[in-house]
């Protein structure tokens, strides 16, 4: 049985993907298999994978179907399914599925022992359903997204009003990126980021796959939320450090950056609508929709509708 199934969704970052795969295949201490899902990259990424990494499973999409849907293609290739199985025991077929699934961005470079350390952590802590390492940018600074609190109405308000940046060490204001925590201190958190998101097979069996209403951004938060609802813990483990270039695909052009900004705002709306709107008092809901609509612009406002009376 494989220890680790790695899904890498790629769009137009051929050279970074090559570096990522080289680091993955230099890993030690675990058995693994890789599935690269290419979202119709025009830069020859898929041909590079087929030529230089024939051991990887390659799925060539004919269009850019987004991050969540593409990851689900890879997860299904490994046998994970998009339906909750409750607490029932695994069948023989299910027990052949790799013990852990990893969502990994192509703009990451992993140390040789990263996977072994992360899996050892999960094996030693059976309550952990999801874990992630410390992600650092090229300049060595922390990628703040690698440990997050869920964007509740209150947490989102502190972020929108910039109070989270003004008072990053405040436990009240700094919850979105948990900036009040020491970045080198392991901690139970709400969510890691999909750039490196290690998930236990049994947690996927209960929570299902990624929700494809999220095109880019938010799908990892939603997955962590659902997995935690099933009783699992999410853990940040900074003793493993992974390099993350970040926004390599979305920031390649002005249009790509604008699309990324819109999808981020849309993801916040979708997450709120799915998990918080029904329990939010009408006056607060109106303020939330006003703020999101103002930030997201006319395109997002056209998607937002008030709750039916």
C-alpha positions in Angstrom: 0.0 0.0 0.0 1.3 3.4 -0.9 2.0 5.9 1.9 1.3 9.0 -0.2 -0.7 10.1 -3.2 0.4 13.5 -4.5 -1.8 15.6 -6.7 -0.2 18.6 -8.4 -2.4 20.9 -10.4 -0.4 22.9 -12.9 -1.1 25.9 -15.1 1.6 27.4 -17.2 4.6 27.1 -14.9 6.7 24.6 -16.7 10.0 25.4 -15.1 8.7 25.6 -11.6 6.8 22.3 -12.1 10.1 20.7 -13.2 11.8 21.9 -10.0 8.9 20.7 -7.9 8.9 17.2 -9.4 12.6 16.9 -9.1 12.3 17.7 -5.3 9.4 15.3 -5.0 11.2 12.4 -6.6 14.3 13.1 -4.5 12.2 12.4 -1.3 13.2 9.6 1.0 11.5 7.4 3.6 8.1 7.1 2.0 6.4 5.3 -0.9 4.6 7.7 -3.1 3.0 8.2 -6.5 2.4 11.5 -8.3 -0.5 12.6 -10.5 0.0 15.8 -12.4 -3.2 17.4 -13.6 -2.4 20.0 -16.3 -5.1 22.7 -16.8 -4.5 23.2 -20.6 -1.2 25.0 -20.1 0.0 26.7 -23.3 3.7 26.6 -22.2 4.4 22.9 -22.9 4.2 21.8 -19.3 2.3 18.6 -20.0 4.8 17.6 -22.7 7.7 18.3 -20.3 6.1 16.0 -17.7 5.6 13.2 -20.2 9.1 13.5 -21.5 11.1 14.0 -18.2 8.9 12.3 -15.6 7.3 9.3 -17.2 6.8 7.7 -13.8 4.1 10.4 -13.0 0.5 9.9 -14.0 -0.4 12.8 -16.3 -3.9 14.1 -16.9 -4.2 16.6 -19.7 -7.2 18.8 -19.4 -8.4 20.5 -22.6 -9.5 23.6 -20.7 -8.6 25.3 -17.4 -11.2 23.8 -15.1 -10.0 25.5 -12.0 -8.1 24.2 -8.9 -10.8 22.3 -7.0 -12.1 20.3 -10.0 -8.6 19.5 -11.3 -7.5 18.3 -7.8 -10.5 16.1 -7.7 -9.5 14.4 -10.9 -6.2 13.5 -9.4 -7.8 12.3 -6.1 -10.3 10.1 -8.0 -7.4 8.6 -10.0 -6.0 7.4 -6.7 -9.3 6.0 -5.7 -10.7 8.6 -3.3 -14.4 9.2 -3.7 -16.7 12.2 -3.5 -19.2 10.8 -1.0 -19.1 10.5 2.7 -18.8 7.0 4.1 -19.5 7.8 7.8 -17.8 5.7 10.4 -18.1 2.4 8.5 -15.0 0.2 8.2 -13.1 0.3 5.0 -13.7 -2.4 2.4 -10.8 -4.3 0.8 -10.9 -2.0 -2.2 -10.9 1.1 0.0 -8.0 -0.1 2.1 -5.8 -0.2 -1.0 -6.1 3.5 -1.4 -3.0 5.4 -0.3 -2.9 6.2 3.4 -2.5 9.9 2.8 -3.3 12.4 0.0 -1.3 15.5 -0.6 -2.4 18.6 -2.5 0.9 20.2 -3.7 1.4 23.3 -5.7 3.8 23.2 -8.6 5.6 26.3 -7.3 6.9 24.5 -4.2 10.2 22.8 -3.5 10.2 20.2 -0.8 13.2 18.9 1.3 14.1 15.2 0.9 12.7 14.3 4.3 9.6 16.5 4.3 7.0 13.9 3.4 8.5 11.3 5.8 8.4 13.8 8.7 4.8 14.9 7.9 3.6 11.3 7.7 5.4 10.4 10.9 3.6 13.3 12.6 0.2 12.0 11.3 1.0 8.4 12.2 1.9 9.5 15.8 -1.3 11.5 16.1 -4.3 9.6 14.9 -6.7 12.5 15.6 -5.0 14.7 13.0 -7.0 14.7 9.8 -5.1 17.4 8.0 -1.6 18.9 8.5 0.7 21.3 6.8 4.3 22.5 7.1 5.8 26.0 7.4 5.8 27.6 4.0 8.4 30.3 3.3 8.7 32.7 0.4 11.8 33.2 -1.7 13.0 35.9 0.7 12.6 33.6 3.6 9.5 35.2 5.1 6.6 33.2 6.2 3.8 32.6 3.7 1.0 33.7 6.0 -1.6 31.5 4.3 0.0 28.3 5.7 -1.9 28.6 9.0 -5.3 30.2 9.1 -8.5 30.7 11.1 -11.8 30.3 9.4 -13.2 33.6 7.9 -16.2 34.0 10.2 -18.1 37.3 10.0 -16.0 38.7 12.9 -12.6 37.5 11.6 -13.4 38.7 8.1 -14.4 42.1 9.5 -11.0 42.5 11.2 -9.3 41.6 8.0 -11.4 43.9 5.8 -10.8 46.9 8.2 -7.1 46.2 8.2 -7.1 45.8 12.0 -5.5 42.4 11.5 -2.5 44.1 10.0 -2.4 47.0 12.5 -2.6 44.6 15.5 -1.1 41.3 14.2 -0.2 40.1 17.6 -3.8 40.5 18.9 -5.6 37.2 19.5 -8.8 39.0 18.5 -7.7 40.8 15.4 -5.0 38.4 14.2 -7.0 35.3 13.9 -7.3 35.1 10.1 -3.6 34.3 9.6 -3.0 33.5 13.3 -0.2 36.1 13.4 -0.4 36.1 17.2 1.2 32.7 17.2 5.0 32.1 17.0 5.6 31.0 13.4 8.0 28.3 14.7 5.6 26.8 17.2 3.5 23.8 16.2 -0.2 24.4 16.8 -3.7 23.1 16.2 -5.3 25.5 13.8 -8.4 25.8 11.6 -6.8 25.3 8.2 -3.6 24.9 6.3 -3.3 26.0 2.6 -3.8 23.9 -0.5 -0.2 24.6 -1.6 0.8 21.7 0.8 -2.2 20.1 2.4 -1.7 16.5 3.7 -5.0 14.7 4.4 -5.7 11.4 6.0 -7.5 8.8 3.9 -10.2 8.2 6.5 -10.9 11.9 6.8 -11.5 12.1 3.0 -13.8 9.1 3.3 -15.9 11.0 5.8 -15.9 14.5 4.3 -15.7 13.8 0.6 -13.6 15.6 -2.0 -13.1 19.3 -2.7 -16.2 21.3 -3.4 -16.1 22.4 -7.0 -18.2 25.5 -6.6 -14.8 27.0 -5.7 -12.8 27.7 -8.9 -9.7 29.0 -7.2 -9.2 29.9 -3.5 -11.4 28.8 -0.6 -11.6 25.1 -1.5 -8.9 24.3 1.0 -10.7 26.3 3.8 -13.9 24.6 3.0 -12.3 21.1 3.0 -10.6 21.8 6.3 -14.0 23.1 7.7 -15.8 19.9 6.6 -13.1 17.6 7.9 -13.1 19.4 11.3 -16.9 19.0 11.4 -16.3 15.3 11.1 -14.2 15.4 14.3 -10.7 15.6 13.0 -8.0 18.1 14.0 -5.9 20.3 11.7 -2.3 20.8 12.6 0.5 23.3 11.6 4.0 21.7 11.8 6.8 24.3 11.3 9.6 21.8 11.9 9.2 21.0 8.2 9.9 24.0 6.0 8.9 24.1 2.3 9.6 26.8 -0.2 6.6 28.4 -1.9 7.0 30.8 -4.8 3.3 31.8 -4.6 1.0 33.3 -7.2 3.2 31.9 -10.0 0.3 31.0 -12.2 -2.3 33.6 -11.2 0.2 36.5 -11.3 1.6 35.9 -14.8 -0.4 38.7 -16.4 -2.6 41.7 -15.5 -5.7 39.7 -16.6 -4.5 36.7 -14.5 -4.0 38.9 -11.4 -7.4 40.5 -11.9 -9.0 37.0 -12.2 -7.2 35.9 -9.1 -8.5 38.9 -7.1 -12.0 38.3 -8.2 -11.9 34.5 -7.4 -10.5 35.3 -4.0 -13.4 37.6 -3.2 -15.9 35.2 -4.8 -14.5 32.4 -2.6 -15.1 34.4 0.5 -18.7 34.9 -0.6 -19.2 31.2 -1.3 -17.7 30.2 2.0 -19.8 32.6 3.9 -23.0 31.6 2.0 -22.3 27.9 2.5 -21.3 27.9 6.2 -22.4 31.1 7.9 -25.2 33.0 6.1 -28.1 30.9 7.3 -27.2 31.6 11.0 -26.3 35.3 10.5 -28.9 37.9 11.6 -30.5 39.8 8.6 -28.9 43.2 9.4 -25.5 41.7 9.7 -26.0 39.6 6.6 -26.9 42.8 4.7 -23.7 44.4 5.8 -21.6 41.4 4.9 -23.1 41.3 1.4 -22.6 45.0 1.0 -18.9 44.8 2.0 -18.2 41.7 -0.2 -20.1 43.3 -3.1 -18.2 46.5 -2.7 -14.9 44.7 -2.7 -15.7 42.2 -5.4 -17.3 44.6 -7.9 -20.3 44.3 -10.2 -19.4 40.8 -11.3 -19.6 39.4 -7.8 -22.6 41.5 -6.9 -24.5 39.9 -9.7 -24.0 36.5 -8.0 -25.1 37.7 -4.6 -28.7 37.5 -3.6 -30.3 38.0 -0.2 -31.8 35.2 1.7 -35.4 34.4 0.8 -37.9 35.5 3.5 
